[in-house]
Structure formats: C-alpha cells, structure tokens
Amino acid sequence: MKLHWSPRSPFVRKVMIVAHERGLVDRISCVRTVAATAKPHAELMKDNPLSKIPTLVLDDGTALYDSRVICEYLDSLDGTPKLFPRPGKARMTALRRQALGDGFLDMMVLLRDERLRATPSETHMSSTARRKAAILDSLEQEAEALTRTPFGIGHIAIGCALSYLDFRFGDEDWRKGHLRIANWHAAFSARPSVHATLPVDDS
C-alpha cells in the first residue's frame, strides 16, 4: 500500500499510529507529499482530487481518504478490529472522541494558517481561543473515562490533537489547569506507536 505522507501532518500521524498498533508498518510505503492549501499537488490529485493527505492507495489502485476512513480500513484488515469497537455504545463513544480530536486538529491547523497571514483576523483568533478553552475543559472532565476505556481510535485522535499543540503552539501552556488530561497525555505519549511517529518540521 502507498501512503501519501508528511512528517508534519497530525492526520498522517493518526494513520501511522494505527499502523504501528496493528503491526502494518511494513506493508505501507510512505511517499513524501507536500499538500499545501494554496498550491494543489498535481500528482496527489490523481489519487485524491481534494489534494489532501493522508491518502492511502491500495495494491489494486483504490484510493482511500481521509484519516478516519484509512484508520478504520487498516484496523479491519485482519477481520478482528481492535481500535474501532463493534456497533453499540462503545463505538459511538469512540467515534465521538475521534470527531472531537479531529475537529480540534482542524481548528488548530486553521489557526496556524491564520497566524501566518500578513493581517490575521482577530475575530477568528478570538473565536478559536474560546473553543480551544472549552475543548480542553471538556477533555479534563473526560480524562478519567479515557483512562478506563480500552485504547482505541478516540484516544489516538485526542492524543494527536494535544501533541499538535506541543508541536505548533509550544509557547502556550495548555497543561495549566488541566492536570488530569495532561497526565493522560503523558501516558499516551509513552506508547511505542506514539514515540515512533514524532512529528518533524523538515521545511
């Protein structure tokens, strides 16, 4: 399988953590792909017209995207999913957590782009700050439940989002006032799959 990949993308990291957790890394060929919002990637668009990563191309040429679809596909390959629970309450909880983590990531990626503009929108940044605070407060309340729940896709998405704060917003102390989720994140970061996928800003 071919994965359009970047060492900086938190959504690619999600996929790679799943690949490590499921023992699939050796079956994936990572192709370095720069997917800039303002500059569509011609080769990438042959596989994904959205020009976004991650994009996984199967051996038969079928392309899968985005990270949610790719992660579930990888988890299902041996017929016994471990990171996506079977239909029921546990699955809904895992998918909700994944939506929260992915939505948090989307918001923070857009915030970084906004900060790089010549004249950032104060309205946009203020709105994002309020939502970020609400998300962190919500995660603080859910930290104990995350610890009790078997490790899965919701944990991966939330962990990648918090790790992205460290990677791109390291000057901000998100851990202040959020000790429980900070402790949970420390345990998440110690997993071999997470340590093996540390982001690298190579440009």
Residue frames as qw, qx, qy, qz and C-alpha x, y, z in Angstrom:
[[0.000, 0.888, 0.461, 0.000, 0.00, 0.00, 0.00],
 [0.406, 0.303, -0.007, 0.862, 1.15, 3.54, -0.76],
 [0.254, -0.803, -0.456, 0.288, 0.55, 6.33, 1.73],
 [0.253, 0.705, 0.022, 0.662, 0.85, 9.98, 0.74],
 [0.700, -0.521, -0.344, 0.346, 2.71, 11.10, 3.84],
 [0.177, 0.766, -0.215, 0.580, 4.31, 14.04, 5.61],
 [0.547, -0.097, -0.638, 0.532, 6.31, 14.01, 8.86],
 [0.022, -0.081, 0.274, -0.958, 4.45, 17.15, 9.98],
 [0.508, -0.268, -0.391, -0.719, 0.82, 16.21, 9.40],
 [0.365, -0.194, 0.706, -0.575, -1.10, 15.27, 12.56],
 [0.837, 0.196, 0.111, -0.499, -3.67, 13.43, 10.46],
 [0.692, 0.427, -0.582, 0.003, -0.96, 11.34, 8.82],
 [0.000, 0.391, -0.787, 0.478, 0.34, 10.68, 12.32],
 [0.721, -0.048, 0.363, -0.588, -3.05, 9.28, 13.29],
 [0.888, 0.328, -0.222, -0.232, -2.81, 6.78, 10.44],
 [0.496, 0.491, -0.670, 0.251, 0.76, 5.82, 11.29],
 [0.332, -0.336, 0.679, -0.563, -0.07, 5.26, 14.95],
 [0.872, 0.100, 0.200, -0.436, -2.84, 2.88, 13.87],
 [0.772, 0.471, -0.426, -0.030, -0.40, 1.16, 11.51],
 [0.165, 0.473, -0.757, 0.420, 2.09, 0.67, 14.36],
 [0.561, -0.194, 0.542, -0.594, -0.58, -0.51, 16.78],
 [0.894, 0.223, 0.189, -0.340, -1.81, -3.08, 14.25],
 [0.636, -0.317, 0.623, 0.328, 1.59, -4.24, 13.04],
 [0.662, 0.634, 0.393, 0.072, 1.11, -2.96, 9.50],
 [0.078, -0.864, 0.245, 0.432, 4.02, -0.55, 9.07],
 [0.378, -0.310, 0.740, 0.461, 5.99, -2.95, 6.85],
 [0.421, 0.472, 0.746, 0.207, 3.05, -3.16, 4.44],
 [0.165, 0.942, 0.258, -0.136, 2.92, 0.61, 3.86],
 [0.596, 0.164, 0.164, 0.769, 5.19, 2.54, 1.52],
 [0.098, -0.838, -0.276, 0.460, 5.29, 6.19, 2.61],
 [0.494, 0.471, 0.311, 0.662, 5.59, 8.71, -0.22],
 [0.228, -0.425, -0.220, 0.848, 6.62, 12.23, 0.83],
 [0.132, 0.622, 0.590, 0.498, 3.86, 14.53, -0.39],
 [0.099, -0.193, -0.244, 0.945, 3.57, 18.26, 0.21],
 [0.025, -0.626, -0.722, -0.292, -0.10, 19.22, 0.31],
 [0.119, -0.172, -0.217, 0.954, -0.29, 22.99, 0.71],
 [0.265, 0.636, 0.616, -0.383, -3.72, 24.60, 0.93],
 [0.252, 0.805, -0.037, -0.536, -2.84, 27.33, -1.56],
 [0.242, 0.572, -0.673, -0.402, -1.00, 25.08, -4.02],
 [0.935, 0.076, 0.168, -0.304, -2.78, 21.92, -5.27],
 [0.347, -0.466, 0.782, 0.223, -0.47, 18.94, -5.76],
 [0.607, 0.376, -0.413, -0.565, -0.88, 17.57, -9.30],
 [0.391, 0.187, -0.901, -0.026, 0.34, 14.03, -8.58],
 [0.134, 0.096, 0.799, -0.578, -1.63, 13.76, -5.36],
 [0.534, 0.295, 0.145, -0.779, -4.82, 14.82, -7.13],
 [0.509, 0.215, -0.736, -0.391, -4.54, 11.77, -9.38],
 [0.345, -0.131, -0.904, 0.217, -5.26, 9.71, -6.25],
 [0.150, -0.625, -0.627, 0.440, -7.27, 12.26, -4.26],
 [0.222, 0.657, 0.361, 0.623, -8.97, 15.17, -6.06],
 [0.387, -0.900, -0.202, 0.002, -9.12, 17.03, -2.74],
 [0.496, 0.602, -0.355, 0.516, -5.30, 17.28, -2.83],
 [0.483, -0.690, 0.321, -0.433, -5.12, 16.39, 0.86],
 [0.514, 0.198, -0.806, 0.215, -3.13, 13.96, 2.98],
 [0.344, -0.278, 0.874, 0.199, -3.27, 11.32, 4.23],
 [0.780, 0.347, -0.165, -0.494, -4.33, 9.39, 1.14],
 [0.526, -0.282, 0.801, 0.040, -3.84, 5.61, 1.04],
 [0.636, 0.424, -0.419, -0.490, -3.61, 3.82, -2.31],
 [0.838, -0.166, 0.496, -0.152, -4.28, 0.10, -2.13],
 [0.417, -0.265, 0.759, 0.425, -2.50, -2.51, -4.22],
 [0.416, 0.485, 0.733, 0.232, -5.42, -2.61, -6.67],
 [0.205, 0.306, 0.258, 0.893, -5.26, 1.16, -7.17],
 [0.321, -0.772, -0.511, -0.202, -8.22, 2.02, -4.95],
 [0.217, 0.357, -0.320, 0.851, -7.62, 5.29, -3.05],
 [0.462, -0.653, -0.594, 0.085, -8.89, 5.86, 0.48],
 [0.175, 0.193, -0.246, 0.934, -9.19, 9.18, 2.33],
 [0.044, 0.817, -0.389, 0.424, -9.40, 10.85, 4.87],
 [0.072, 0.403, -0.821, 0.398, -7.70, 9.69, 8.09],
 [0.640, -0.086, 0.484, -0.591, -10.96, 8.38, 9.57],
 [0.893, 0.317, -0.096, -0.304, -11.58, 6.10, 6.62],
 [0.542, 0.530, -0.633, 0.155, -7.96, 4.96, 6.36],
 [0.189, -0.395, 0.743, -0.506, -7.70, 4.20, 10.08],
 [0.779, 0.015, 0.394, -0.488, -10.84, 2.08, 10.08],
 [0.833, 0.436, -0.299, -0.162, -9.70, 0.24, 6.97],
 [0.331, 0.522, -0.733, 0.285, -6.32, -0.61, 8.50],
 [0.399, -0.276, 0.675, -0.556, -7.93, -1.74, 11.74],
 [0.838, 0.158, 0.237, -0.465, -10.25, -4.09, 9.84],
 [0.455, 0.558, -0.639, -0.271, -7.66, -5.84, 7.68],
 [0.119, 0.207, -0.963, 0.125, -7.34, -8.97, 9.80],
 [0.501, -0.361, -0.664, -0.422, -11.08, -9.20, 10.40],
 [0.568, -0.560, -0.538, 0.273, -10.79, -8.52, 14.13],
 [0.098, 0.760, -0.032, 0.641, -10.85, -4.74, 14.71],
 [0.595, -0.331, -0.513, 0.523, -9.24, -3.62, 17.95],
 [0.205, -0.110, -0.129, 0.964, -9.21, 0.18, 17.71],
 [0.421, -0.112, -0.227, -0.871, -12.77, 0.63, 16.41],
 [0.366, 0.025, 0.816, -0.447, -15.33, -1.05, 18.69],
 [0.044, 0.339, 0.885, 0.316, -18.19, -3.11, 17.29],
 [0.240, -0.495, -0.321, -0.771, -21.53, -1.31, 16.77],
 [0.550, -0.598, -0.567, 0.140, -23.02, -0.16, 20.05],
 [0.296, -0.950, -0.092, 0.039, -22.44, 2.38, 22.80],
 [0.645, -0.492, 0.279, 0.514, -18.68, 1.86, 22.93],
 [0.522, 0.308, 0.460, 0.648, -18.39, 2.53, 19.20],
 [0.038, 0.890, 0.322, 0.319, -20.43, 5.72, 19.43],
 [0.483, -0.841, 0.058, 0.236, -18.22, 6.94, 22.26],
 [0.657, -0.211, 0.400, 0.604, -15.05, 6.14, 20.28],
 [0.381, 0.537, 0.471, 0.587, -16.37, 7.89, 17.16],
 [0.163, -0.958, -0.212, -0.102, -17.44, 10.93, 19.18],
 [0.565, -0.685, 0.208, 0.409, -13.98, 11.17, 20.69],
 [0.588, 0.102, 0.474, 0.647, -12.44, 10.83, 17.25],
 [0.179, 0.798, 0.406, 0.409, -14.69, 13.63, 15.98],
 [0.358, -0.925, -0.042, 0.117, -13.60, 15.81, 18.90],
 [0.628, -0.439, 0.354, 0.535, -9.91, 15.13, 18.32],
 [0.490, 0.335, 0.523, 0.612, -10.18, 15.62, 14.55],
 [0.030, 0.901, 0.350, 0.256, -12.25, 18.77, 14.94],
 [0.472, -0.819, 0.087, 0.313, -9.73, 20.15, 17.43],
 [0.610, -0.165, 0.455, 0.628, -6.94, 19.43, 14.96],
 [0.338, 0.639, 0.495, 0.483, -8.81, 21.07, 12.07],
 [0.177, -0.962, -0.203, -0.041, -9.34, 24.16, 14.20],
 [0.531, -0.708, 0.235, 0.403, -5.71, 24.42, 15.29],
 [0.591, 0.120, 0.501, 0.622, -4.34, 23.85, 11.78],
 [0.185, 0.798, 0.401, 0.411, -6.55, 26.68, 10.54],
 [0.364, -0.918, -0.043, 0.151, -5.39, 28.85, 13.44],
 [0.621, -0.374, 0.354, 0.590, -1.77, 28.29, 12.49],
 [0.427, 0.438, 0.503, 0.610, -2.54, 29.27, 8.89],
 [0.071, -0.929, -0.317, -0.179, -4.35, 32.36, 10.15],
 [0.512, -0.774, 0.094, 0.359, -1.38, 33.41, 12.28],
 [0.601, -0.105, 0.448, 0.653, 0.88, 33.17, 9.23],
 [0.310, 0.776, 0.438, 0.333, -1.21, 35.69, 7.30],
 [0.319, 0.352, -0.084, 0.876, 0.06, 39.24, 6.93],
 [0.310, -0.279, 0.221, -0.882, -3.00, 40.50, 8.79],
 [0.183, -0.185, -0.959, 0.115, -4.54, 37.77, 10.96],
 [0.415, -0.540, -0.389, -0.620, -8.23, 38.02, 11.78],
 [0.090, -0.264, 0.646, -0.711, -8.64, 38.94, 15.45],
 [0.743, -0.067, 0.088, -0.660, -12.24, 37.72, 15.30],
 [0.862, 0.175, -0.462, -0.112, -11.13, 34.32, 14.05],
 [0.432, 0.292, -0.702, 0.485, -8.36, 34.00, 16.62],
 [0.333, -0.244, 0.472, -0.779, -10.63, 35.08, 19.46],
 [0.854, -0.009, -0.090, -0.512, -13.29, 32.55, 18.44],
 [0.777, 0.230, -0.576, 0.107, -10.69, 29.79, 18.22],
 [0.131, 0.346, -0.667, 0.646, -9.30, 30.66, 21.65],
 [0.596, -0.182, 0.315, -0.716, -12.75, 30.32, 23.23],
 [0.924, 0.100, -0.216, -0.300, -13.39, 26.97, 21.56],
 [0.570, 0.363, -0.664, 0.321, -9.92, 25.71, 22.46],
 [0.166, -0.318, 0.617, -0.701, -10.55, 26.54, 26.13],
 [0.785, -0.056, 0.147, -0.599, -13.90, 24.76, 26.01],
 [0.860, 0.245, -0.440, -0.083, -12.36, 21.67, 24.40],
 [0.357, 0.363, -0.712, 0.484, -9.57, 21.45, 26.96],
 [0.423, -0.233, 0.492, -0.724, -12.06, 21.83, 29.81],
 [0.888, 0.070, -0.082, -0.448, -14.19, 19.07, 28.28],
 [0.743, 0.313, -0.575, 0.138, -11.18, 16.78, 27.93],
 [0.001, -0.390, 0.675, -0.626, -10.20, 17.48, 31.54],
 [0.683, -0.121, 0.333, -0.638, -13.61, 16.18, 32.58],
 [0.930, 0.222, -0.139, -0.257, -13.24, 13.11, 30.36],
 [0.215, 0.648, -0.720, 0.123, -9.68, 12.20, 31.31],
 [0.464, -0.252, 0.780, -0.337, -10.65, 9.56, 33.86],
 [0.834, 0.331, 0.307, -0.317, -13.06, 7.90, 31.40],
 [0.588, 0.685, -0.421, -0.090, -10.31, 7.87, 28.76],
 [0.068, -0.534, 0.815, -0.216, -8.02, 6.10, 31.21],
 [0.618, -0.025, 0.696, -0.365, -10.66, 3.44, 31.95],
 [0.789, 0.505, 0.100, -0.335, -11.60, 2.83, 28.30],
 [0.815, -0.018, 0.430, 0.387, -9.60, 0.35, 26.19],
 [0.155, -0.529, 0.356, 0.755, -7.16, 2.19, 23.90],
 [0.529, 0.510, 0.657, 0.167, -8.75, 2.98, 20.57],
 [0.385, 0.508, 0.354, 0.685, -9.30, 5.46, 17.78],
 [0.220, -0.922, -0.233, -0.216, -10.77, 8.11, 20.09],
 [0.648, -0.653, 0.108, 0.377, -7.65, 8.06, 22.22],
 [0.634, 0.080, 0.355, 0.682, -5.45, 8.34, 19.13],
 [0.187, 0.734, 0.352, 0.549, -7.33, 11.33, 17.72],
 [0.384, -0.915, -0.096, -0.076, -7.36, 13.21, 21.03],
 [0.732, -0.466, 0.190, 0.460, -3.73, 12.37, 21.73],
 [0.555, 0.300, 0.345, 0.695, -2.65, 13.60, 18.29],
 [0.007, -0.874, -0.265, -0.407, -4.54, 16.85, 18.82],
 [0.534, -0.838, 0.043, 0.108, -2.87, 17.53, 22.15],
 [0.738, -0.197, 0.302, 0.571, 0.51, 16.59, 20.70],
 [0.408, 0.613, 0.331, 0.590, -0.08, 19.06, 17.87],
 [0.253, -0.956, -0.090, -0.122, -0.46, 21.81, 20.47],
 [0.669, -0.588, 0.259, 0.374, 3.01, 20.95, 21.73],
 [0.673, 0.160, 0.435, 0.577, 4.41, 20.81, 18.19],
 [0.265, 0.583, 0.356, 0.681, 2.96, 24.03, 16.77],
 [0.273, -0.811, -0.077, -0.511, 1.96, 26.03, 19.86],
 [0.740, -0.103, -0.511, 0.426, 4.71, 25.08, 22.26],
 [0.148, 0.276, -0.290, 0.904, 4.80, 28.56, 23.77],
 [0.572, -0.387, -0.062, -0.721, 1.29, 28.05, 25.17],
 [0.031, -0.186, 0.904, -0.385, 0.91, 26.07, 28.39],
 [0.622, -0.207, -0.443, -0.611, -2.23, 24.06, 27.66],
 [0.580, -0.147, -0.770, 0.221, -1.50, 21.83, 30.66],
 [0.007, 0.079, -0.455, 0.887, -2.10, 24.65, 33.14],
 [0.537, 0.045, 0.286, -0.792, -5.40, 23.94, 34.84],
 [0.869, 0.204, -0.225, -0.391, -5.75, 20.61, 33.01],
 [0.241, -0.556, 0.786, -0.119, -3.67, 18.25, 35.13],
 [0.755, 0.045, 0.620, -0.206, -5.79, 15.14, 34.56],
 [0.789, 0.603, 0.110, -0.049, -5.75, 15.28, 30.77],
 [0.183, 0.826, -0.531, 0.047, -2.07, 16.27, 30.90],
 [0.471, -0.390, 0.780, -0.130, -1.30, 13.12, 32.90],
 [0.823, 0.329, 0.444, -0.132, -3.34, 11.06, 30.45],
 [0.579, 0.797, -0.166, -0.046, -1.42, 12.59, 27.55],
 [0.133, -0.708, 0.693, -0.040, 1.89, 11.74, 29.19],
 [0.660, -0.077, 0.743, -0.085, 0.86, 8.08, 29.28],
 [0.734, 0.630, 0.221, -0.122, -0.35, 8.31, 25.67],
 [0.304, 0.869, -0.386, -0.052, 2.99, 9.80, 24.59],
 [0.371, -0.538, 0.757, -0.035, 4.89, 6.91, 26.19],
 [0.883, 0.236, 0.382, -0.138, 3.29, 4.32, 23.90],
 [0.538, -0.215, 0.588, 0.565, 5.78, 2.87, 21.37],
 [0.405, 0.586, 0.602, 0.361, 3.45, 3.69, 18.46],
 [0.016, -0.984, -0.173, 0.028, 3.31, 7.33, 19.52],
 [0.446, -0.707, 0.352, 0.420, 7.02, 7.64, 20.17],
 [0.582, 0.037, 0.637, 0.504, 7.75, 6.12, 16.73],
 [0.297, 0.672, 0.536, 0.414, 5.68, 8.79, 14.97],
 [0.262, -0.678, -0.175, 0.664, 7.01, 12.01, 16.46],
 [0.457, 0.857, 0.230, 0.060, 6.41, 14.94, 14.07],
 [0.577, -0.256, 0.214, 0.745, 9.34, 16.61, 12.35],
 [0.282, 0.906, 0.122, -0.292, 9.27, 20.10, 10.88],
 [0.712, -0.093, 0.435, 0.543, 11.54, 19.46, 7.91],
 [0.381, 0.526, 0.373, 0.662, 10.91, 22.63, 5.94]]
